[in-house]
Amino acid sequence: MELRQLRYFITLANELSFTKAAQLLYISQPPLSYQIAQLEDELGTRLFERTSRTVSLTESGKALMPHAKAILDRTEEARSHLKRVAGGLCGRVQIGLAGSHFLGPFPKFITQWRQDRADVEVLLHEMQPTDHMHALKDGRLDLSLSRQKVSGDGMRTSLLWKDPVVAALPLVHRLAGREKIRLKELEADEFVFLRLESSPFATRSHQACVRAGFAPRIVQQVVEIPAALNLVAAGLGVALVPASLARLRSDSVKICQLTHQQAKTEQSFNGDVYLHWRTIESSAVVTQFRMQLIEWAKNRPTA
């Protein structure tokens, strides 16, 4: 049974005239008669009663009509759905990110992007940064947001937005009256860090301290940056955090820029946000999401 035969059957059933049906189908009568006969042979029953003057549906023909319409309707639905999938208007995007990214500009992009894509499901998976790449390589994620730049090994990376690292100090800290400090000036302080074993950003922060000439005295380790800022606000230590997140607690912590030009050992490090994806071909919706996020990040207001 072919879809073409069902279309021919429905048209003939509606018109009850081989001449009119053939005209509507833009074919001649012999091919139409042949396809109807083939359909009847396959189904093992007559669908039409034919005389020299009239054509009418048999009981079998009447019974077939709703099934034929349903089959063609479902076929059209499938065709329309596949067209939307191919056009990136339908599907799923799975993204790995740390909890701190919920506080940045990323959720705003998702809201704007889905305004005309109600059939796209965007799933956000909060994970420790070290788990992102494994999930991405395994195909459990389509994209990953991270403050770590990676390349090679089947992965691609694009910078989304810059985010310099600042020092977050308790409001009563001895350096709270300063706008800029050198990292070395925090040598005597107790530090609140992200967990070194799960955060590349924490590892880079630790390395920056070592390059500045001291090993940070870590008294608290947390999973997310907002938690670190809460502990700083409570006076339990100082923290090195991305500026965008520190500004969220500017009422309860003192934010100091870090200067790096005075000492060569105090090399700059940052909390810039990157987008990662696999080099292998992605679905249309993932590709569109990725390309438009990169473009949006490039043109978004920085204020």
C-alpha positions in Angstrom: 0.0 0.0 0.0 1.4 3.3 -1.1 0.6 6.8 0.2 0.0 7.8 -3.4 -2.7 5.1 -3.7 -4.4 6.4 -0.6 -4.5 9.9 -1.9 -5.9 8.7 -5.2 -8.5 6.7 -3.2 -9.6 9.6 -1.1 -9.9 12.0 -4.1 -11.9 9.4 -6.1 -14.2 8.8 -3.1 -14.9 12.5 -2.7 -15.5 13.1 -6.4 -17.1 9.7 -7.4 -15.9 10.4 -10.9 -12.7 9.1 -12.5 -12.6 12.1 -14.8 -12.9 14.7 -12.1 -10.5 12.9 -9.8 -7.9 12.5 -12.5 -8.1 16.2 -13.2 -7.7 17.1 -9.6 -4.7 14.8 -9.3 -3.1 16.1 -12.6 -3.0 12.6 -14.1 -4.8 10.8 -16.8 -7.6 8.3 -16.1 -5.7 5.0 -16.9 -3.0 5.5 -14.2 -5.7 6.4 -11.7 -7.8 3.3 -12.6 -4.6 1.1 -12.4 -3.6 2.4 -8.9 -7.1 1.9 -7.6 -7.1 -1.6 -8.9 -3.7 -2.3 -7.4 -5.0 -1.0 -4.0 -8.0 -3.2 -4.2 -5.9 -6.3 -5.1 -3.6 -5.7 -2.1 -6.5 -5.2 0.3 -8.4 -8.2 -1.2 -11.7 -6.3 -1.6 -13.5 -4.0 -4.0 -13.5 -0.3 -2.8 -15.7 1.1 -5.6 -18.7 -0.1 -7.6 -18.3 0.9 -11.2 -20.8 1.1 -14.0 -20.6 2.9 -17.3 -22.4 5.9 -15.8 -21.7 5.9 -12.0 -19.0 5.3 -9.4 -19.9 4.6 -5.8 -18.2 3.4 -2.6 -18.6 -0.1 -1.4 -19.0 -0.9 2.3 -15.3 -1.7 2.3 -14.5 1.6 0.7 -16.6 3.4 3.3 -14.7 1.6 6.0 -11.4 2.4 4.6 -12.1 6.2 4.3 -11.4 7.2 7.9 -8.3 5.1 8.1 -6.9 6.5 4.8 -7.5 10.0 6.0 -5.9 9.3 9.4 -2.8 7.8 7.7 -2.4 10.8 5.4 -3.0 13.2 8.3 -0.3 11.5 10.4 2.1 11.5 7.5 1.6 15.3 7.0 2.1 15.8 10.8 5.4 13.8 10.6 6.5 15.8 7.5 5.7 19.1 9.3 7.5 17.9 12.5 10.6 16.9 10.6 10.7 20.2 8.8 10.6 22.0 12.1 13.3 19.8 13.5 15.5 20.4 10.4 14.9 24.1 10.8 15.9 24.2 14.4 12.4 25.1 15.6 11.8 21.8 17.5 14.0 19.6 19.7 16.0 19.6 22.8 19.2 21.4 24.0 21.0 20.0 27.0 23.5 22.3 28.7 25.9 21.7 31.6 26.7 24.6 33.8 27.7 25.6 37.3 25.2 27.1 39.7 26.9 30.5 39.4 25.9 30.8 35.8 22.2 31.0 36.8 23.1 34.4 38.3 24.8 35.8 35.1 23.4 36.9 31.8 22.8 33.3 30.4 19.2 32.9 31.7 18.2 36.1 29.9 19.4 34.8 26.6 17.4 31.6 27.1 14.2 33.6 27.7 14.8 35.7 24.6 15.7 32.7 22.4 12.7 30.7 23.3 10.2 33.4 22.6 9.5 32.1 19.1 10.6 28.5 19.8 7.9 27.1 22.2 8.6 23.6 20.9 12.3 23.7 21.9 13.1 22.2 25.3 16.2 23.7 27.0 17.4 21.5 29.8 20.0 23.0 32.2 22.1 20.5 34.2 23.8 22.0 37.2 27.2 20.2 37.6 30.6 20.6 39.0 32.9 22.1 36.4 35.1 19.0 36.2 32.1 16.9 35.2 31.1 19.1 32.3 33.7 17.8 29.8 33.0 14.1 30.6 29.3 14.6 30.1 29.9 16.5 26.9 32.3 14.0 25.4 29.9 11.1 26.3 27.1 12.8 24.5 25.0 13.4 27.7 25.3 17.1 27.1 25.1 19.2 23.9 26.8 22.3 25.3 28.7 23.4 28.4 29.3 26.7 30.0 32.5 26.9 32.0 35.1 29.3 33.2 37.8 27.0 31.9 39.1 27.2 28.3 39.6 23.9 26.6 40.6 22.8 23.1 41.4 19.7 21.1 40.3 16.2 21.7 37.1 16.6 19.6 36.1 19.8 21.5 35.6 23.4 20.4 35.5 26.5 22.6 34.3 30.1 22.1 34.6 33.0 24.6 31.2 34.3 25.6 32.1 37.2 27.9 35.0 38.4 29.9 34.9 38.4 33.7 38.0 39.6 35.5 38.8 38.2 39.0 38.5 40.6 42.0 39.2 40.2 45.6 36.1 40.1 47.9 36.8 41.3 51.4 34.8 41.7 54.6 33.6 45.2 55.0 35.8 45.6 58.1 38.9 44.3 56.4 42.1 46.3 56.8 42.2 46.9 53.0 38.5 47.7 52.6 39.3 51.4 52.0 41.2 50.6 48.9 39.8 50.2 45.3 42.8 48.3 44.0 45.2 45.9 45.7 48.0 43.5 44.8 47.3 39.8 45.4 50.5 39.6 47.5 48.9 42.0 50.0 46.4 39.2 51.0 49.2 36.8 52.0 48.4 37.0 55.7 44.7 36.5 55.2 42.5 33.4 55.5 40.9 32.4 52.2 37.5 31.0 51.2 38.0 28.8 48.1 35.9 26.7 45.8 36.8 23.0 46.1 40.2 22.5 44.5 39.4 19.0 43.4 36.3 20.0 41.4 36.9 23.5 40.2 39.5 24.5 37.6 38.8 28.1 38.6 39.8 27.4 42.1 43.0 25.7 40.9 43.9 28.7 38.8 43.2 31.0 41.8 45.5 28.9 43.9 48.2 29.0 41.2 47.9 32.8 41.0 48.6 33.1 44.7 51.6 30.8 44.4 52.9 32.9 41.5 52.4 36.0 43.7 54.8 34.5 46.2 52.6 32.8 48.8 50.4 29.7 49.4 46.9 30.8 50.4 45.8 29.7 53.8 42.4 28.1 52.9 40.1 27.8 55.9 36.8 27.1 54.1 36.0 25.3 50.8 32.6 25.5 49.1 30.9 24.3 46.0 29.6 27.6 44.5 30.8 31.2 44.4 27.7 32.7 46.0 28.4 30.5 49.1 32.0 31.9 49.2 30.7 35.4 49.1 28.3 34.7 51.9 31.2 33.5 54.1 33.2 36.5 53.2 30.3 38.7 54.2 30.2 36.9 57.5 33.9 37.7 58.1 35.2 34.2 57.7 37.9 35.1 55.1 38.6 36.7 51.8 37.9 35.2 48.3 38.9 35.5 44.7 35.8 35.6 42.6 34.6 36.8 39.2 33.6 40.4 39.2 30.1 39.8 37.8 29.2 37.6 40.8 31.0 39.8 43.4 28.8 42.8 42.3 25.7 40.8 43.4 26.9 41.2 47.0 28.5 44.6 46.7 26.3 45.7 49.7 27.9 43.2 52.0 31.4 42.7 50.8 34.2 45.1 49.6 35.2 44.5 46.0 38.8 45.3 45.1 40.4 45.2 41.7 43.6 43.2 41.5 46.6 44.9 40.0 49.1 42.8 38.2 51.5 45.2 36.6 53.6 45.8 39.7 55.0 42.3 40.0 55.8 39.9 37.2 54.9 37.0 39.4 51.3 38.2 39.8 50.2 37.1 36.4 46.6 38.0 35.5 44.0 35.3 35.7 40.3 35.6 35.0 36.8 34.1 35.4 35.9 34.5 31.7 33.0 32.3 30.6 33.4 29.9 27.6 31.0 27.8 25.6 32.1 24.3 24.7 30.7 21.8 22.2 31.8 18.7 20.3 33.3 19.1 16.9 31.0 16.3 15.5 27.8 17.5 13.8 25.1 18.5 16.2 21.3 18.7 15.6 20.0 21.8 13.9 18.5 23.2 17.1 21.7 22.8 19.0 23.7 24.4 16.2 21.3 27.4 16.1 21.3 27.8 19.9 25.2 27.7 19.9 25.6 30.2 17.1 23.0 32.6 18.4 24.3 32.5 21.9 27.8 33.4 20.6 26.4 36.2 18.6 24.2 37.5 21.4 27.1 37.4 23.8 29.2 39.4 21.4 26.7 42.2 21.1 25.0 42.3 24.5 25.3 45.4 26.6 28.1 45.0 29.2 26.6 47.3 31.8 
